[in-house]
Amino acid sequence: MAIQDSILSTQTATRRKSERATAVTGPFVVAALALAAVVITHLVDFGADNLRISLLNADSSSSWSHLVVIAALVGATGISAIAATRRDGRRGLWLVATVILAFLVVDEISPLHTQVDDMSWGKALYAPILVVLGVCLWRLSAGRPQRIVVRAGIVTLGVSFAIHVFGPHLLAALGLGASSWAYQVKVALKEGTELAGWLLVLAGLRTLT
């Protein structure tokens, strides 16, 4: 009986370890595939049809990747809002995260998003609220087994934001315009990392509540 109990205990521990590993690696696989899909579909659209297929054009508000970003933001907002109803020491962080995520949803589906993008350094205006959101999510994930997923999402979004803000100016300084492959690779990477980042954040938030 003792041997059977030991075997069962070992099997249970192994199964739990495997489940934890899957919970961590799964979101990274999905995020990597999403990033690759954005890059491929955008560059195929550029090379084959000069970005005339808006569904594949990652820089279009009607692209498939933009729609998935909105869905991920809506999901993250919902999770955060539910968590904010709980009366514990983390409620304030959840409330702040919910407000910012809700604002980002509205921003993504409204003309404001395009108007800000048209400004030379428009994206930089988002820096303060994105930093606050990042700090909130970083603190909320502290001590949690899947914190690496949330924090990887935050870092990935930081990379996307840097490409959004500095990429156009760097390419302009090099004399590379929207008709160049370098410019379109930049677009694909900024939108791809944005999608990957939000998918990681969404997956991570589910484990924090």
C-alpha positions as CSV (number, residue, x, y, z in Angstrom):
1,M,0.0,0.0,0.0
2,A,2.8,2.4,0.9
3,I,4.5,1.6,-2.5
4,Q,1.2,2.3,-4.3
5,D,0.7,5.5,-2.4
6,S,4.3,6.6,-3.3
7,I,3.7,5.8,-7.0
8,L,0.4,7.7,-7.0
9,S,2.0,10.7,-5.3
10,T,4.9,10.7,-7.8
11,Q,2.5,10.5,-10.7
12,T,0.3,13.3,-9.3
13,A,3.4,15.5,-8.7
14,T,4.6,14.8,-12.3
15,R,1.2,15.6,-13.7
16,R,1.0,18.9,-11.8
17,K,4.5,19.8,-12.9
18,S,3.5,19.1,-16.5
19,E,0.4,21.2,-16.2
20,R,2.3,24.1,-14.8
21,A,4.9,23.9,-17.6
22,T,2.1,23.8,-20.2
23,A,0.4,26.8,-18.5
24,V,3.6,28.8,-18.9
25,T,4.8,27.6,-22.3
26,G,1.4,27.6,-24.0
27,P,1.0,31.4,-24.0
28,F,4.5,31.9,-25.4
29,V,3.8,29.5,-28.3
30,V,0.5,31.3,-29.1
31,A,2.2,34.7,-28.9
32,A,5.1,33.6,-31.2
33,L,2.6,32.2,-33.7
34,A,0.6,35.4,-33.6
35,L,3.7,37.5,-34.2
36,A,4.8,35.3,-37.1
37,A,1.3,35.4,-38.6
38,V,1.2,39.2,-38.5
39,V,4.6,39.5,-40.1
40,I,3.8,37.0,-42.9
41,T,0.4,38.2,-43.8
42,H,1.4,41.9,-43.8
43,L,4.5,41.3,-45.9
44,V,2.6,39.1,-48.3
45,D,0.0,41.8,-48.7
46,F,2.7,44.4,-49.3
47,G,4.6,42.3,-51.8
48,A,1.7,40.8,-53.7
49,D,-0.9,43.6,-53.7
50,N,0.8,46.8,-52.2
51,L,-1.3,46.6,-49.0
52,R,-4.7,46.7,-50.8
53,I,-6.1,43.9,-48.7
54,S,-7.0,45.7,-45.5
55,L,-7.7,42.5,-43.6
56,L,-4.0,41.6,-44.1
57,N,-2.6,45.1,-43.8
58,A,-1.4,45.2,-40.1
59,D,-1.4,49.0,-40.2
60,S,-5.1,49.1,-41.0
61,S,-7.8,49.5,-38.3
62,S,-9.7,46.7,-40.0
63,S,-6.9,44.2,-40.1
64,W,-7.4,40.8,-38.5
65,S,-4.5,41.5,-36.1
66,H,-6.1,44.8,-34.9
67,L,-9.4,43.1,-34.3
68,V,-7.7,40.4,-32.2
69,V,-5.8,43.1,-30.2
70,I,-9.2,44.7,-29.4
71,A,-10.6,41.3,-28.4
72,A,-7.6,40.7,-26.1
73,L,-8.0,44.1,-24.6
74,V,-11.7,43.6,-24.0
75,G,-10.9,40.2,-22.3
76,A,-8.2,41.7,-20.2
77,T,-10.5,44.6,-19.1
78,G,-13.2,42.1,-18.1
79,I,-10.8,40.0,-16.1
80,S,-9.4,43.0,-14.4
81,A,-12.8,44.5,-13.6
82,I,-14.0,41.2,-12.0
83,A,-10.8,41.1,-9.9
84,A,-11.3,44.7,-8.8
85,T,-14.6,43.8,-7.2
86,R,-12.7,41.7,-4.6
87,R,-12.0,43.4,-1.3
88,D,-8.3,42.7,-0.7
89,G,-5.0,44.5,-0.7
90,R,-4.7,44.4,-4.5
91,R,-8.0,46.0,-5.2
92,G,-6.5,49.4,-5.9
93,L,-4.1,48.0,-8.4
94,W,-6.8,46.2,-10.2
95,L,-9.0,49.3,-10.3
96,V,-6.2,51.4,-11.9
97,A,-5.5,48.6,-14.4
98,T,-9.2,48.3,-15.3
99,V,-9.5,52.0,-16.0
100,I,-6.4,52.1,-18.2
101,L,-7.4,48.9,-20.1
102,A,-10.9,50.3,-20.7
103,F,-9.4,53.5,-22.0
104,L,-7.2,51.5,-24.4
105,V,-10.2,49.6,-25.7
106,V,-12.0,52.9,-26.4
107,D,-8.9,54.3,-28.0
108,E,-8.5,51.3,-30.3
109,I,-12.1,51.4,-31.6
110,S,-12.3,55.2,-31.9
111,P,-10.9,57.7,-34.4
112,L,-8.6,58.9,-31.6
113,H,-6.2,56.1,-32.3
114,T,-5.7,57.2,-35.9
115,Q,-5.5,60.9,-35.0
116,V,-2.7,60.3,-32.5
117,D,-0.8,58.0,-34.9
118,D,-0.9,60.9,-37.5
119,M,1.0,63.2,-35.0
120,S,4.8,63.1,-35.3
121,W,5.5,61.9,-31.8
122,G,1.8,61.2,-31.0
123,K,2.4,57.7,-29.6
124,A,4.7,59.2,-26.9
125,L,1.5,60.7,-25.3
126,Y,0.6,57.2,-24.2
127,A,3.8,56.6,-22.3
128,P,2.7,57.7,-18.8
129,I,-0.5,55.6,-18.7
130,L,1.3,52.6,-20.2
131,V,4.0,52.9,-17.6
132,V,1.4,53.0,-14.8
133,L,-0.4,49.9,-16.3
134,G,2.9,48.1,-16.6
135,V,3.8,48.8,-12.9
136,C,0.3,47.7,-11.8
137,L,0.5,44.4,-13.7
138,W,4.1,43.8,-12.6
139,R,3.1,44.2,-9.0
140,L,0.0,42.1,-9.3
141,S,2.0,39.3,-10.8
142,A,4.5,39.3,-8.0
143,G,4.9,36.0,-6.2
144,R,2.6,34.2,-8.8
145,P,3.9,31.1,-10.6
146,Q,2.9,32.4,-14.0
147,R,4.3,35.9,-13.4
148,I,6.8,35.3,-16.2
149,V,3.9,35.3,-18.7
150,V,2.6,38.6,-17.6
151,R,6.0,40.2,-17.3
152,A,7.0,38.9,-20.7
153,G,3.9,40.5,-22.1
154,I,4.7,43.8,-20.5
155,V,8.3,43.7,-22.0
156,T,6.9,42.7,-25.4
157,L,4.5,45.6,-25.3
158,G,7.4,47.9,-24.4
159,V,9.3,46.7,-27.4
160,S,6.2,47.4,-29.6
161,F,5.8,50.9,-28.1
162,A,9.5,51.7,-28.8
163,I,9.1,50.6,-32.4
164,H,5.9,52.7,-32.7
165,V,7.5,55.8,-31.3
166,F,11.1,55.7,-32.7
167,G,10.8,53.5,-35.8
168,P,9.3,56.0,-38.2
169,H,11.9,58.7,-37.2
170,L,14.8,56.3,-37.5
171,L,13.7,55.1,-41.0
172,A,13.0,58.7,-42.1
173,A,16.6,59.6,-41.1
174,L,17.8,56.7,-43.3
175,G,15.7,57.9,-46.2
176,L,13.4,54.9,-46.1
177,G,9.7,55.6,-46.7
178,A,6.5,53.6,-46.7
179,S,7.2,52.1,-50.1
180,S,10.4,50.3,-48.8
181,W,10.5,46.8,-47.5
182,A,12.4,48.1,-44.4
183,Y,9.5,50.3,-43.5
184,Q,6.9,47.6,-43.9
185,V,9.0,45.1,-41.9
186,K,8.9,47.8,-39.1
187,V,5.1,48.0,-39.4
188,A,4.8,44.2,-39.2
189,L,7.1,44.0,-36.2
190,K,5.4,46.8,-34.3
191,E,1.9,45.4,-34.8
192,G,3.1,41.8,-34.3
193,T,4.8,42.5,-31.0
194,E,1.7,44.5,-29.9
195,L,-0.6,41.5,-30.6
196,A,1.9,39.1,-29.0
197,G,2.2,41.3,-25.9
198,W,-1.5,41.6,-25.3
199,L,-2.0,37.9,-25.8
200,L,0.6,37.2,-23.1
201,V,-0.9,39.8,-20.8
202,L,-4.4,38.3,-21.3
203,A,-3.2,34.7,-20.7
204,G,-1.2,35.9,-17.6
205,L,-4.1,37.8,-16.1
206,R,-6.3,34.7,-16.1
207,T,-3.8,33.1,-13.7
208,L,-3.7,36.1,-11.3
209,T,-7.4,36.2,-10.5
